[in-house]
């Protein structure tokens, strides 16, 4: 059985991947119990943040077990992060506008929902940074 490839997480790429996963998890937690299921922007943000966080975790586990040495997986990782960045930035912007538009209805949850959108936006920017600059 092969050992764990912990060397990657001591490098800048691995550290930023871990940071992006943490941002995604925080955004999911903040948006989880207070999003309106009848607002399309919020559904789009919710599902994009959940799917991108899960895929980021899976890719980090692949990296940890040394499976990212394959050229095709590295190419997939780069393309995924570029597309995730675009998706997350767009849906986070729509989510933030939705939060602001409906601030009267959700007044008691405004801060959490705005923070979730902010973390989602930062998650998208970090994914873009990983996709464009680190590989």
Buried (B, 14 or more C-beta within 10 A) or exposed (E): EEEEBEEBBEEEBBEBBBBBBBBBBBBBEBBEEBBBEEBEBBBBBBEBBBBBBEBBBEBBEBBBEBEBEEEEBEEBBBEBBBBBBEBBBBBBBBBBEBBEEBEEEBEEBBEBBBBBBBBBBBBBBBBBBBBEEBE
